[in-house]
Amino acid sequence: MAFLYIWQNSMGFVNMKKMAILKKKRDFSRVFNNGDTYVETHLVLHVLEHRVNRTRYGFTVSRKIGNAVQRNRIKRRLKEIVRRHSAKIKDGFDVVIVARKRSLNTSSFKLEKSLITVIKKADLLFDE
């Protein structure tokens, strides 16, 4: 399943971009079992390279963290951060982002900084 994001750029044109989302348990399991793991203060990143010319993202938050409303809020914040930076991330990977307990009461700025740091550790950003 893909989410369609629509936003307006500085010149007033509407941009549309689909973000591929991992949904199936077997996809998550494949990334967890065969992928590389990178740890940061608020997040854990699991990355598996594949042959498809598109990066797919999975978001997960343990039931140990808050209630359903809080877990969904964390996932929405992470999806927004990934959407904003998806143009800078290399294609051809399955990426699963696991929120840690510390991410519950963290500001969006710190969460974004943590995600960028862990993506840099995984060498998923294009050279700038």
C-alpha positions in Angstrom: 0.0 0.0 0.0 1.3 3.5 -0.8 0.3 6.8 0.7 -0.1 9.7 -1.6 1.3 13.0 -0.3 0.2 16.3 -1.9 1.8 19.6 -1.0 2.4 22.9 -2.6 5.9 24.1 -3.5 7.2 27.6 -3.3 6.1 28.4 -6.9 2.5 27.3 -6.2 2.6 24.0 -8.1 1.1 21.0 -6.5 3.5 18.0 -6.1 2.5 14.4 -5.6 4.7 11.6 -4.5 3.9 8.1 -3.3 5.7 6.7 -0.4 6.0 2.9 -0.5 5.1 1.4 2.9 5.9 -2.1 4.2 2.7 -3.8 5.5 3.2 -7.5 5.4 4.7 -9.5 8.3 6.9 -11.4 6.0 8.5 -8.2 4.7 9.2 -7.0 8.2 10.6 -10.4 9.2 12.9 -10.5 6.2 14.3 -7.1 7.1 14.7 -7.9 10.8 16.4 -11.3 10.1 18.6 -10.4 7.1 19.2 -6.7 7.3 21.7 -4.5 9.1 20.8 -2.7 12.4 21.7 0.8 13.4 20.9 2.2 16.8 20.3 5.8 17.9 18.9 7.3 21.1 15.3 7.4 20.1 15.2 5.0 17.2 16.5 1.7 15.8 16.8 1.4 12.0 16.8 -2.0 10.2 18.0 -1.8 6.5 17.9 -4.5 3.8 19.1 -3.8 0.3 16.9 -5.2 -2.5 16.8 -5.0 -6.3 13.6 -2.9 -6.7 14.4 0.7 -7.7 12.4 2.1 -4.8 12.9 2.4 -1.1 10.1 1.0 1.0 9.5 2.1 4.6 8.0 0.3 7.6 7.2 1.9 11.0 6.7 0.0 14.2 6.2 1.0 17.8 6.0 -1.6 20.6 2.8 -2.0 22.6 5.0 -1.3 25.7 5.1 2.3 24.6 2.0 4.3 25.7 -1.5 3.6 24.4 -2.7 3.3 20.7 -3.1 7.0 20.3 0.4 7.7 21.4 1.9 4.9 19.3 0.0 6.2 16.2 1.2 9.8 16.9 4.8 8.6 16.9 4.3 6.8 13.6 2.7 9.8 12.0 5.6 12.0 13.1 8.1 9.5 11.7 6.2 9.2 8.4 6.2 13.0 8.1 9.9 13.2 8.8 10.7 10.5 6.2 8.4 12.2 3.7 10.3 15.5 4.0 13.7 13.8 3.6 12.7 11.0 1.1 14.3 12.9 -1.9 17.7 12.7 -0.1 17.5 8.9 0.7 18.9 6.4 -1.8 16.6 4.0 -3.6 16.7 0.2 -3.5 16.3 -0.5 0.2 13.7 -1.8 2.7 13.9 0.3 5.8 12.1 -0.5 9.1 12.1 2.3 11.7 11.5 1.1 15.3 10.6 3.8 17.8 12.2 3.3 21.3 10.5 4.3 24.5 12.4 7.6 24.7 10.7 8.8 21.5 7.3 9.0 23.3 8.0 12.4 25.0 10.5 13.7 22.5 10.1 16.8 20.4 9.7 16.5 16.6 13.0 18.3 16.2 14.9 15.8 18.3 13.2 12.9 16.6 14.1 14.3 13.2 17.7 14.8 14.3 17.9 11.3 15.6 16.4 9.8 12.4 18.8 11.8 10.2 21.7 10.7 12.3 20.8 7.0 12.1 20.2 7.3 8.3 23.6 8.8 7.9 25.1 5.8 10.0 23.4 3.5 7.5 24.9 5.4 4.6 21.4 5.9 3.0 21.8 9.6 2.2 23.0 10.9 -1.1 26.3 12.7 -1.0 25.6 16.5 -0.8 
